Amino acid sequence: MYFKDVIGQDEIKQQLIRSVHTGQIAHAQLFCGPEGIGKFPLALAYARYIQCTNRGESDACGQCPSCKQFNNLMHPDLHFVFPVVKNEKKKKRVSDDYIAEWRTFLAENTYFNIDQWLEHIDAANSQAMIYADESAEILRKISLKPFEADYKVMIIWLPERMNAVCANKLLKLLEEPYEKTVFLLVSDNAAAILGTILSRAQHIRLRPLSETQVASSLTAQYSLSAEDAATVAHMAGGNYLKALETIRVSEENRLHFDLFVRLMRLAYTRRIKDLKSWSEEVAELGRERERKFLQYAQRMLRENYIYNVRQPEINYMTAEELEFSSRFAPFIHERNVIPIMEELGRAYDDIGQNANGKIVFFDLSIKMIMLLKS
């Protein structure tokens, strides 16, 4: 990862580059802001730039031994700490126990979140944390002298998930830092980090990306048309990860869109027999996909209600969704928008509690008949 690979954040990039040129590298820096705006890739690019032995004015050289080691994330003076799932059977308790999976994950993903990491390591429903055992590993790595670079760099991803014992050990290291040691903390929720740690770190606040920045990257990286890229960028709201997810789940969204349109049309025309068939079809999707459809239906309901305000800048729909909504939106208004949202939410909860999907969706469709006519 290089600075040039990080989307936007130009002002922050210049700030980081300047700190290296002037030798004023803070020993603890907190990269904070919403998910999907490039905090981790920026921290990684910064670490590369710090340790590059032939750095340019605005980026690492890519040719020196340090940069080549960074290509595989194998630099001896670069360390990672990240949430893990304890697995006593495989004796996995700290970040280094997952380092092979972590390197593979980073090689495949630039912008990511905790759910993707947990899926990568097959964590199922287990909670990921940075456990107390990690504190000894952090101390051991930081106490070593640099092998090749001038600085040792430790990137801590999601320090808000750090066990209290580990957080207090980290605090002591930040209070009395080792020479030529840099901690780069990357957080989605800085408010959940120990307050004394926050007070000892330089805060680097990143802003959501602009729609133009997101659209340009989508066009360059995924060959989207300018129109499609602009639509996805608008829906993403400055979150590049959300933009990527929108592209990846487009097929699923098309299914959801089709089901939503059919439900509304059948309910409006009171075709009870067809609604029963529709309910049986949805019930075949499986509980997780059924709940995703209900979430999609809630989003579409919200967007159709907002559509009536006639302020397109606050609508987040694809071109196909917009075309349908131009005709459907008048049927969603102050009298029925909340009751319909409540029925969708009730169906979501019922499916989560293992209720019979055919009954739940048929009941929902019957209620939709009455609510659309209200």
N, C-alpha and C positions, 0 to 999 in steps of 0.2 A: 504494500500500500504506500503510495506517494501522495503528496499534497495535490498533485494534478488529478488524482483519481477521486478525490473527495468533492462531492457536488456542492457548489456554492461556498458559504462561510468564508469568503475572501478576507474580510476584515480580521477574523480570528486567525486565519492562516498567517497573515502579515504580522500579527502580534506575536505568534509563536516563533516565526522565523527570526524576528527582531530579537527575541530573548536569547536565541542561540548565538547570533552574531555579536551581541553585547556581553555575552557570558552571564546574563542575569536570569538563569533558569531556576525558578522556584522549586524547592525540594518537594513540595506537595501541591498538586494542582487538581482541581475538581472540574471535570467536563460535565456540565449539567444542562438539562433542557428536556423537551418532550422526546418521546420515542421516534426513531426513524428519521432523524435529521443529520446523522453523520458523526455522532460523538465518538464512537469507538474507532471507526476508520480514521478520524482526524487524530485521535490519540496515538494510534499505531503509526501513522505517517510522521507525526512529531517525534516519536521514539526513534524511528529510522533516521530522521534528519539529525537528531542529537548525536547518534552513534556513527553516522557516515563519516568516513575519514577523508573524503574528497568532495564535500558538499558544494553545491552551486549556490547562487544568490537566492534562489527561490525553491530549490528542491534537492533531494538526495541524488547522488550521481548515478546510482544503479549499477556501478561497475566495481567498486572497491570490495574487498573481502567482507566487510561488514554488511553491505547491501546484499551481497550474494547469500550470506547466512540468513538475512531477513527474508529472502524469498521463500525459504522453507520454515521460517519462524524458529530457527535453530541457533540464534545468536546467544553465546554463553552469558552475556550481560543483559539479556532481555528475559524478564520473568512475568508469568501470568498468575493471577488469582481470580477465580470465578466460581459461581455457585455450582455445587455438585450434589449428587444424591448418594447417601451412604449405602454401600453394598458390602456388608460384613463377609458375605460368602466369597466374594472376589477380592476382599480386602481393599476396597476402594473408599477412601475417606477424605482425601485432599485433592487439590487441583492437579498435582503432578500424576496422580493415579489415572487421570483422564486426559493427560496431555496429548496422547496420540489422536484421540477422538477430537480434541480441541483444535489441533492443527489441521486435521482433515476438514472440520467444520468451517474454519476460517478460510481455507482454500476454496471452499464452495460458496461461501456467503460473505458479502461485504456489509450489507445492511441486514440486521437480524434482531430478534428479540428472544426473551427467555423461553417462550413456548417452542420456538424452532430448535433451540439448543436441547431442551428436554426431549423433544421428539427424536433428535439425532442420537441421543444416548439411550433411547428406549426407556425413559424414566416412568412411563405410564402415568399414574396419578400421584407419584411421590413428590414431595416438596423439596425444592433445591435450596441449599443454603451454603454459606461459607462458615464451616464449623470451627469449633474451638481448636481442633487438631491443626488447623491451617496456621495458627499463630506461630507455632514452633518452626514451621517451614518458612514462613515469611522472615522470621528472625535469622534463621540459618542462611538463607540466600542473601539477605541484605548485609550480613556481617562479613561476607566474603569480599575480598578485594576484586576490583574489576579485572577480568581476564584480558580483554583486548581493547575495549573502548575507554574513554575518559570517565564515562558515567555508567552506573548500574541503573536500569530503568525497570520499574515494576508497574505493570498495568493491572489495576484491580477493577474488574467489571462488576457492576451492581453492588457496591459496598453497602447499600441499604439492606442487603440480605445477609449481612455479616452477624454471626453470633456475638452476643454481648461480651463474652470472654475474649474472643478474637479482636473485637473492636477496641477494647481497652488496651490490649497488647499493641495494636497498631497505633493507638494514641500516644503511647510512650515513645514509639519510634519517631513519630512526627514531632514530639516535643524535644527530643534529643536526636536529631537525624545524623546518620552516618555521612561522612564526607563523600561528595560526588555521587549521591544517591537521589533518584527522582521517583516519586510516587505519582502516577497518573490515575486518578480515580474517575470512573465513568459511570454516571448515575442517571437513571430515569426518574428517580424520586428523591431528590436531595433532602427533602424535609424529614425523611425517615432515617437519615444518618445521624449518628451520635453528634450532639451539638458541639462538643469539644473538638471533634475531628473537623467539623465544618469551619470552626474558628481558626484552625491551623492550616487550612488549605487556601490557595489562591483560586477564586472562583472564575471559571471560564464559561460564560453563559451563551449557549448557542440558540439561535432563533429558528423557527420553522422555515423551510425553504420556500422560495417564491414559486408560483405556478410556472413561470417561464423557465426557471432552473430545472424543475422536475420534468417538464415537457421536453426540454432540449435533451436531457439525459436519456429519456425514454426513446426519443427519436434516434439518437445516436447508438444506443446500446441494443435496442430491440426492434429497430426498423419500423416503428409505428408511424402511421401517417401523422401529419401535423395536427389534423383535426382530432384524431383518436387520442393522441398524446395530450392535447390540450384538455380534452374531456376527462381523461384519467387524472391528470394533474389537478384539475379543479376539484374532483371528488376526493383526492388524497389530502387536501388541506395542509400542505407543507410537509407531509410525512411520506418520505420516499419509500419506506417499507410498505406502507399502505398502498402506494401506487403499484408496487411489484405484486402485492397480494391480489390487487384488482385484476391485473393481467393474468395471473396464474389461475384464478378461480372464475374466469370469464365463462367457461363452459358450465360450471355449476350455477352461476348467476343466470345464464340463459334458461336453464331448467326452472329455477325459482321464478323467473319472470313469466315464463309460460304458465306455470301453475297459478301464479297470482292473477294473471289476466283472465284465465279460464274461471277461477273462483269468482271473480267480480262480475264477469259477464253472465255466468250461470245463475249466480245469486240474484242479479238484477232482473233477469228474465224468469225467475222462479222455476227453474227446471230441476225439480226435486230428484227425479230419477238419475239425471246426469250428475247432479251433485253427490249422490250416493256413490256413483262410479268414481268420481273425482276423489272422494274421501278414501276409497279403497286403494286407489293408485298412490296417493300420498303416503298411506300407512305402510306401503311396501318399501319405502325408502330406508327404514331403520331409524331408531330414535334420534341419533345425533343429526342426521340429515333432515329429519322432520323439524327439529328445533332450529336448525339453521334456516330452513324455509320460513318459519314463523318470525325469526329475527329479520329476515329479508322483507317479509310482508309489513312488519312494523316500520321499517325504514321507508318503504314505498308509500305507506300511508302518511308518514310525516312529510315526505317530499311532495306528495300531492296536495296536502293541506297548505304547505308553504307556497306551492305553485300559484295558488289563488291570489297571493299577495302581489304577484307579477314583478318580482325582483330576482331575475335570473342569476345574479351573482351569489345568492344564498341558496340556490338549488344545486343539488349534487346528484345528477342522474346521467345515464348514458343517452345517446341520441335516440335509441329505440325506446327507452323508458320515457323520455320526454315526449315522443310522438304519441304514445299511449296516454300519458298524463294530460296532454292538451285536450283530450276528450273526456277523460275520467275524473279529473280534478274537481269539476263543479259538484260532483256527488259527495265530496268529502268537505265537511263544513263544521261550524261550531257545535251543531246539535249532535253530530254523530262521531266526531273524530276521537273523543276521549272514550266513549263506550266501545268503539271498535278496537282501540288500542288495548283496553282492559280485557276484552275477549281474547285477543291474540296472546296477551300476557298470561291469561288463565290457561289457555291451551298449552302454552310453553311449559308452564309449571306442571300441568297434568301429565304431559308426555315425560317430563323428567322424573315423575313419580310412578312411572311404569303403567299408566292408564292405557286402555285399549285404544290404539291409534285410529281405528275405523270409527269408533264411537265419538272420540274427541273431535275429529275433523268433520264428521257429518253434523255433529251438534254445532260446531263453529259455523259451518256453511248455512245452516238453517237460521241461526242468529244473524248472519250477514244479510240475509234476505230482508229481515225486518229493519236492520240498522241502515241499509242503503236507501230504504224508502222513507226513513224518518225525516 
